[in-house]
Amino acid sequence: MKVFGIGDLHLSSSGKKPMGVFGPDWDNHQTKLQRNWRRAVAEDDLVLICGDLSWAMKLEEARADLDLIDSLPGVKYFIRGNHDYWYSSPGKVRAALGGTMRLIRFDAAVHNGVGICGVRGWRPPWHPQYREEEDAGHWKRSMLRLRMSLDALAELDWDVAVAMFHHPPRSESEGSALSRMIQAAGVRHCIYGHLHGDEAARAFEGVRGGVNYRCVSADRIGFAPRLLFES
């Protein structure tokens, strides 16, 4: 089984939010994404999606985008991103998903020996745009929710674990409470999205504390799921 990562699909099957306005790389990105996905991923592979699936504002409006993802090869696990405005509650979202999609939210899962955990995250205190009065509450909730996910992971039997974040949990020089938590839990792979353009080009990738970090924003990786490892 191959394990892939990708994030920031930013689908808009309704056509109300064409991504081409963000630059030529995003022109017809939905078509490119489907073509590349089908070339790379087999039905029994695992794809981990780091949030920002759809631009829809309500769950019923996101159904076409969720159905598109469901129709693509592989079993998919995903977390919520900061632009997933369509997200309502875990129960309602899970009820709307097709047979190949799974939500990670305050919990964890195992798929063919691969442990899966994660949280949306937030900009950490060392981030240049961090503002205590605006961000401290979000950061605290991120730590609490990751703890819930890691506690659930600890109850499961897995061979290798992957943590999904939307916001990056560390930079090249700075870790965070979130990166220290996954390291202590024995997680060995961490993927994240959220960054685009110049920020994505400077995204940290590499091993720190035994954890292999990779940025999988769709535009950074050519709108093709990125192979993380084989199990």
Residue, then its C-alpha position, 0 to 999 in steps of 0.5 A: m500500500k502506498v501512502f500519499g499526502i495532499g492539502d488545499l484542494h480548494l474545489s469549487s464544482s459550482g464554479k463560484k470560486p475559480m482559483g485562476v484568480f490566484g495565478p496561472d498555476w491554478d488554471n483548471h486545477q481541478t482537472k489537473l488534480q483529477r488527472n494526476w490523482r488517477r495516474a498515481v493512486a490505486e484503489d487500495d492506496l491511502v491518501l491523507i488530505c490536510g484540509d481546505l477541501s472545498w470553497a462551499m459555504k454550507l455542507e449541502e453546497a459542498r456535496a459535489d466536491l465531496d462526491l468528486i473526492d470520493s470518486l477518486p481512487g484510494v481511501k481518504y482521511f482528512i482534517r478540517g482546514n481554515h477555509d472549510y466553511w462548509y464544515s458543520s459538525p463531525g456527525k453531520v459531516r460523516a453522514a454526508l461522506g461517501g464510502t471512501m472518505r473518513l474524517i479525523r476530528f478529536d480522534a484517530a484511526v488505523h488503516n492497514g497498520v498506518g496510524i492517522c491523527g491530526v488537527r487543524g492547528w493555528r499559527p504558533p507563538w513564534h509566527p511573525q503574525y501571531r497576536e496574543e489577543e487574537d491567536a492565544g485561544h485558537w492555539k490553546r484549543s489546537m493543543l487540547r484537540l491534538r491531545m485528544s487525537l494523540d490519546a485516541l491514537a495511543e489506544l490503537d495498534w499501529d506500525v507507523a503513524v502520520a500526523m496531519f495538520h493544516h497550519p504548519p506546526r514548526s519551521e526550520s528553526e522553531g518547533s512548537a508545543l504541537s511538534r513536541m507532542i507528536q514527537a513524544a507520541g512516536v509519530r514519524h511522519c507529519i504533513y501540512g498545507h496552508l502555505h502557498g506561493d513564496e511561503a510554500a517555497r520556503a516551507f520547512e521540509g526535513v527531519r527534526g526529532g525523528v519526525n519527517y515533515r513535508c508540506v503538501s499544499a496542492d499547488r506546491i506539489g503540482f496538484a498530484p498527491r505526494l508519495l510519503f512512503e509504502s507500507 
